[in-house]
Amino acid sequence: MPCHSPSLLRKGVQAAKMKHYEVEILDAKTKDKLCFLDKVEPNATIGEIKSMFHKSHPQFYPARQSIRLDPKGKSLKDEEVLQHLPVGTTATFYFRDLGAQISWVTVFLTEYTGPLVIYLLFYFRVPFIYAPKYDFTTSKHWVVHLACMCHSFHYVKRLLETLFVHRFSHGTMPLRNIFKNCTYYWGFAAWMAYYINHPLYTPPIYGEQQIRLALIIFLFCQFGNFSIHIALRNLRPPGSKTRKIPYPTKNPFTWIFLLVSCPNYTYELGSWLGFTLMTQCLPVAFFTLVGFIQMTVWAKGKHRSYLKEFRDYPPLRSPILPFVL
Ligand SMILES: NC(=O)c1ccc[n+]([C@@H]2O[C@H](COP(=O)([O-])OP(=O)(O)OC[C@H]3O[C@@H](n4cnc5c(N)ncnc54)[C@H](OP(=O)(O)O)[C@@H]3O)[C@@H](O)[C@H]2O)c1
């Protein structure tokens, strides 16, 4: 179905003198022609082309669209400009539907509110979790109360950071991811909380000394993680999607940027190691391990992108663990 671009045509006299493009959009799977756009300005962005496509296909709002140069290739970024792409004046793009989308903020809020509430249900020993005689009783071990404070602090911090600190570059993610992510966070929170708050829970073997050390590690890493999030936020002016090389700031917690590309993950790992030491609980150790594996995969990907994007990227940095990984 042909669709036109009146807004782009009004962009100015200079642009009117330029040679316009014809853009055809094919289905990446079937190769059927979905849309033909004529007189598209050379400086039109992929974001603008998505908006034009949306007009003729209202069910595919821009965040749902993946526009590619090759049916199996990478999605083009919204900021990419038509005349800078390797296409002729008749450009062919391929479209894939990314499925229903949900905002990142909603995703994070759902993911993080779950563990917070679930943990507290176990902490307060609401009925139907442990034997009825334990309903609404409290643990006699002070480490159980401390662990609850630390766990809650961690997720409240994450919620507040999601709302007030992070400047995300993508507005949305596929709706189906939320089920996967919530199963992960909510499931682990329930499993850990069940054992830590269990009436038969036994405190750490080295007692108070072990708990104090664990608390110091936990708090140190929480503050470190927060410092990195602030440093990353300050790299990106409000409303932009700029990515820069992060460098150490005046805050000593950020000096780890000298050696690591994703120190927020390093500190996150440290926090969970601290929590494992504090609770001496196997499910917590398992959650720490799985989180570490996942964050290592992400950190390696981000490290690779930094190397690809910035020629002057500091060579001493490792993805997540200094000199090791
Ligand atoms: N326990 C676990 O299993 C686990 C797993 C994952 C995350 N987490 C926690 O959740 C936090 C957030 O995770 P995340 O994966 O979203 O972290 P992230 O990718 O490092 O991003 C944090 C924020 O900084 C921005 N950012 C990153 N690098 C940037 C750069 N070079 N220039 C400008 N802005 C940049 C990101 O924007 P973009 O939107 O552009 O990415 C995002 O808004 C982590 O730090 C960690 O504390 C925990």
The ligand as an ORCA input file, in Angstrom:
! r2SCAN-3c Opt
* xyz 0 1
  N      21.494     -9.449     40.109
  C      21.355     -9.566     38.828
  O      21.201    -10.659     38.317
  C      21.374     -8.331     37.940
  C      21.397     -8.510     36.563
  C      21.399     -7.362     35.749
  C      21.393     -6.101     36.309
  N      21.369     -5.938     37.644
  C      21.393     -4.572     38.269
  O      20.649     -3.662     37.508
  C      21.494     -2.554     37.146
  C      21.108     -2.015     35.771
  O      21.365     -3.040     34.809
  P      21.596     -2.739     33.276
  O      21.910     -4.056     32.645
  O      20.485     -1.904     32.746
  O      22.947     -1.828     33.356
  P      23.675     -1.013     32.234
  O      23.396     -1.596     30.902
  O      25.083     -0.836     32.624
  O      22.947      0.394     32.218
  C      22.673      1.218     33.307
  C      22.236      2.582     32.729
  O      23.376      3.288     32.244
  C      23.245      3.580     30.858
  N      24.560      3.410     30.227
  C      25.333      2.290     30.229
  N      26.498      2.511     29.576
  C      26.453      3.800     29.131
  C      27.349      4.629     28.368
  N      28.526      4.158     27.947
  N      26.994      5.896     28.077
  C      25.789      6.367     28.510
  N      24.899      5.647     29.228
  C      25.218      4.380     29.543
  C      22.228      2.567     30.343
  O      21.582      3.043     29.198
  P      21.031      2.071     28.009
  O      19.564      2.113     28.148
  O      21.540      2.729     26.761
  O      21.602      0.697     28.210
  C      21.287      2.459     31.529
  O      20.382      3.534     31.560
  C      22.918     -3.131     37.186
  O      23.911     -2.151     37.349
  C      22.819     -4.042     38.340
  O      22.962     -3.315     39.530
  C      21.361     -7.041     38.459
*
